[in-house]
Amino acid sequence: MGLKNKLHNFKEKNKDKKWLPAFSAIHTFLFMPNETTHNGTHIKAADDLKRTMNTVILALIPCLIFGMFNAGYQHYLALGDIERAVGFFSTEFWNLANFTIGFWKILPLVIVSYGVGLGIEFIFAIIKGHEVEEGYLVTGMLVPLIVPVDIPLWMLAVAVVFGVVIGKEVFGGTGMNILNPALTIRAFLFFSYPTWMSGDKVWVEGAVERANEIAAGANLDAISGETILGGIAQNNPITHSVMEMFYGFIPGSVGETSTLLIVLGGLFLIFTKIGSWRIMLSSVIGAIVMGLIFNAVVDAGWITQGSKFYGLMSTEFWHHLLIGGLAFGIVYMATDPVTASQTNRGKWIYGFFIGFISIMIRVFNPAYPEGVMLAILLMNVFAPTIDHYVVQGNVKRRLKRLKAKTA
């Protein structure tokens, strides 16, 4: 008898135990379920929830690995120990020293995210007596990628508890939540611990010790410096090249820096029919339109260089897609099938306003120039309303056609 059958028999013998949902979660994660259908016509497909979640995780892995290299790279770059990387395959970036320091800094974030989040899922499954849902598999990977690398682990744990319980379980669990759980966790962190979530400084391991070794009067900006968005919000010029921003050799949250890898991940999700290309494309269009409007305002002379809005308003409209978390949010969180619009026309409207509002928040709130989180959460709330009016519009058009035919 194979291991799969032994585990199945073990489940049958203990089907009345309260802890069975926890065991079943591990069993179904490792094996296909034993239950099969016997009557009627059925569609054979491999796109169940577990495989869908695993596919999204595959699309996120390159961003995670890149983030580990980038954390080490930003560390050594800020200390002045290495030269700036030139080209995507630069040895200054892709080296074991960078990966090692980034790996040991980011791995605890992943462990805490999955450990606490899945622990809450198991507890609710046991209390309610249902199977453990796979919805947190993706959320658990997203959370470490959208937070600063130096966030205290206890803050992350508290935020994960809040996000899973308040953002998901109170609505009924996976498939019933109205807000993206990962963004709910980030929003909790932002409003509860704003100084940690500003993301305006480069994390450096042992910065205090290193600073004490620097002679008096030395330039301490070599140890900590602003992110690109933070600098632009203070009307400082961009010091990184377009290719550095596109490749991701810039400071920022773990998974948001490499636009190149995010685009490739988006194409993979579109190819596997998991991510909506309508939402992605319309979000980009919305961001470009808002960026063009702000550029036109600056060109018309309505905003002068002394204004606090000048830096972000004058930024080239397409640069907004390369900096901050806009691209990451569009590809991996705006396309969440549970919280996004479900109708095709609704997806265009939903996505457009995400991009449009993201740039608006980024410009008009210089204290927090990253607006994609708030834009997506806002549109999560309005997604059902958008779909409602799209459906009602279709119903009215069909009724008019019907009346015209019967007249």
N, C-alpha and C positions, 0 to 999 in steps of 0.2 A: 504493500500500500504506500503510495507516494505521500510526500509531506503535505501537499495540498489537501488530499482526502483526510489525512489524520487531523489537520486543523479544522476541517469542515465538521468532522465527527465530534471533535472537542466542543465546537460551537453548539452543536445540536444537544449534547449532553448538559450544557450549562446555559441553555437558552433562557432560563428564568433568573439568572444571576444579574444583579444590578451593574456589575462591572463589565458585562458582555459587550456593550457598545465600544468600550475602549479597546478590547481585544479585536473586535470586528474591524475597527478602523485600520489596525496594522495588517490584519488578514487581507482585506480588500485592497490595501495599498500594494501588497506584494503579489497578489493573485487576482485573476478574474473571478467574479462570483460564480458559485456552483449553480445558482438558479437559472433555468432556461425556460423558454416558452415552448409550448407544444401544439397549440391550436391556432388556426387562422394564418393570415399572411403577415409577415413581418419584414421590416427593412433591416438588412445586415449592415452595420456601420461600427466604426471604432471610435467615434467622436463622443464618448461619454464625458461626464463632468471631470473625472479624474484625468483623462488624457488631455482634455482641453486645458486644464490647469497646468499640467506638466509641459505642454507646448509653450505656454506663456512663460513659464520658468526658464525653458531653454532659450527663449528670446532675451531673457534678462541676464543670463549668465555672463555673456560677453561684457555687459556694462558693469557687472560686479567685479569681474577680474580686472578690467581696465581701471575701475575705481581703486582697487588695491595698489596697482602700479602707480596711479596718480597721487595717492596719499603719500607714498614714499617719495615720489618725485617732488611734490610740493614741499615736503619736509626738507630734503637736501637742497632744493633750490633756494628756499627761504634762508637757510643757513649759509648759503654761498659755497656749498661744497661741490656743486656740479654746475656745468654750463646748461643754458637753455637748450632743449631738444629741437633739432631741425629735421623735419620729415617724420612721417608716421612711424617708421621703423627705426627711429633714432636709438642708438645704444644708450644715450643718456636717460632715456625713458624706460626702455624695456631691459631692465637688468635686475638680477636677483636681489640686490640690496633694497631697491625700491619696493619690490613685491613683498619681501620679508617684513619690512616695517609696516606696510599697508595691510598685509594679511593678519598680523597679530593685533592690529588696531581695529579692523573691521569685523573679523571673525566673531568677537564677543557680541557685536551688534546683531549679527545673524542668529547666534545662539539664543540670546535673550528674546529676540523677536519671535522665533519659532517656539522656544520653550514656554514662554508665558502665554502666547496666543493659542497654541495647541492645547496647553494645559487648561485654559478657560473653555475651549471647545469640548474637551473631554469631560470636564465637570458638568457642563450644560447637557451633554448627551446622556450622561449617567442619570442626572436629575430628571430629565424629560423622558428618558427611556427610548431614545431614537438613535439611529446610526450617526457616527461622527461625520460631519460634512466636510468636503474637501475645499470649501471656499477659501479657507485661510492659507492654503498652500501658496497662492500668488501674493496675498496680502503680506504674509510673512517674509517674502523675498523683497517686496516693494519697500517695506518700512525701512530697512537698513540703507536703501539706496536714496532715500529722500530726506535723510537727516544729516546734520553735520557730523563729521567723523569723530569729533571729540565730545559728543553729548554724553553726560553721565548715564551709566547703565540703569540706575534706579529710576531716572526720569523716563527713560525709554520703556521700562517695565510698567510703570504707572500709566503711561499713555496707551500702551497696548491693551491693558486691562480695560481702560475707559473705551477705547475704540471698538473692541470686540463686544463688550457688554452693551454699551449705550449705542454704538453705531451699527450693530448688527443683531445681536441676540434679542434685544427688546422688540425688534420688528418681526422676529420669527426665524432668524437664521439666514443662511445662504439663499439668495434668490429673492428675499423679502425686504432687504435693506434699501432705504431710499438715498443714502449717502455712501460714497466710496469709503470703505473702512480704512484704507491706508491714509487717505487724505483727512479723515476724521481724526486719526491718531496724530498726524502732523499739525492739524489745526489746534488740537488740545495742547500740544507742546508749544506752539507759537503763542497762544494766548495765556498759557500758564507760566511758561518760562521764556519770555521773549528775548532776554539777553543771550540765551544759548542758541536761539533759532535765527538770529539775525544773519548768520553766515557771512559776516563781513570781514572775518579774519582768517588767515591761513593757520591751520593747526601745525604745530611743530613739537615733536617729542623732545622732552627735556629742555624746553625753551628757556625756562628760568635758570637752570644750571648753566646753560650755554651763555645766557646774557651776563651772568656774573663773571664769566671768563673773559668777556669782551672789555677792552680798556675803556676807561671813563671817556665819555664824549663820542663813543662809537655810534654808528647809525643803527639803531635798534629796529628800523624798518626792515632790515634784512631777516628779522626773526618773525615778524608778523606784518601782514599787509592786507589791504582791502581786496575783496573779490571785484570782478569787473563791474557787476551791477552796483555794488556799494560805491565804487569809485565814480561811476557815471552819475549816480544820484547826487554826489557832491560836486558835480560839474568838473570832474577830473577827466583828462583825455584817456582813451583806451591805449594801453601800452602793449597789448598783445596783437599779433598779426591775425588776419582772417583765418589762415590755415591753422594756427594754434587754437583758435576758438572752435574751428570745425573739427579738428582732431580730438580736442578735449584736454590739451595741456594747460589747463587753467584751474584755479581754485574753485571749489563749489561743493555741493552735497555729493555723496559717494557716486551715485550713478547718473547724474544729470549732465556731466561736462562734455562727453563725447557725442556730438551731433552725428558724426559719421556712423557710430555703432547704433545709435538710436534709430537712424533712418534705415539701416540694414535690418534691425529688429522689427521695425514697422513693416517693411516689405515682407519679412518672413510671416508676420501675423496676417497680413493681407493674403499672401499665397496660401496659407493654411485655412483661410476663411474664418479666422477667429476675431481679428481686428477689423473694424469698419473703415474702409477707405474713404467713405463719404464724410465721416466725422473727422478723420485726419486732414483730408484736403480742405474741407470747409473751415476748420480751425486755423489752418495756415492762411487761407484767404482772409479770414476775419482779422488775424494779427497783422497781415500786410496792409489791409485797408486802414486800420487804425493807425499804423505806423506812417502810412502815406499822408493821412490827415494831419498828424502832428508835424511831419516834415514840411507840409505846405504852410502850416501856421508859422513855423520858424522862418521859412523862406519869405513869407509875406511881411515879416518884421513885427508881428504882433507879440512875439516873445523875444526879449533881449537876452544877451548873454549873462546879465546879472540876475536873472530870475532863477529861483530854485528848481524850476521845471525845465530849464534850458537843456541841461545835459542829456536827459533821457528823451526829450522831445526832438532834439537835433540828431540823435543817433539814427544812422541809416536804417530805414524800415526793415530791411532784410537781416540786419545785424541782430535784431531782437530774437530771431529764430536760432541764433548760435550761442546766445549767452543765457545764463540762468536755467531754470527748469522748464521752460516753455515747451521745448521739443519733447522732453521726457513725459511731461504731463499729457500732451496731446496724444502720444503714441500709446502709452501704457495705462493711463487712468481715465482720460476722457472717453476711451473706447470700451470701458467696463460695460459688458452687456446687460448687467443688472440695473445699473443706475443711469444709463444713457437712454436717449430716445429710441423707440423701437421701430417707428415708421421710417421709410426712406426719406420722405420730405422732412420729417421731424429731425432726422440726423443732420441734414444740411443746416437747418435753423439752429439746432443745438450746438453743433460744432462751430458755426460762424460766430455765435455770441461768446463762446469760450475764448476764441482767439481775440476777438474785439475787446472784450472786457479785461482780459489778461493784460493787454498793453495799456489800457486806460488806467487800471489800478497801478501798474508799474510806474507810470509817469506821474500820476497825481498823488501818490503816496511815497515820497522819496525815503521816508523812514523805513518802509518795507517795499523795496522795488520789485519783489518777486510776487506777482499777482495771480499766477496760474492756479494755485491751490484754491484761492477764494473764488475764482471764476468758475472752476469745475464744480465746486460744492454748490455754488449758487445755481448753476444750470442743472445739477442733479435734482434740486428742488423743483425746478420748472419743467423738467423733462416730461412728467406725466401730463402737465397742462398743455405742453406743445403737442404731444401725441393726441390728446383729446380733441383739440381744435383741428388738427390735420384729419382725423377720422371723421369728425362732424362735417368738415368741408367736403370730403369725398361723398358722404351720405347725401348732402344737399345737392351736389352735382348730379348724382345718380337719380335722385328724385326728380330733378328738373328734366333729365333726359327721358325718364319714364313718362312724365306728364306730357312732354312734347310728342312722344310716340303714340300715346293714347288719345291725344286731342283730335 
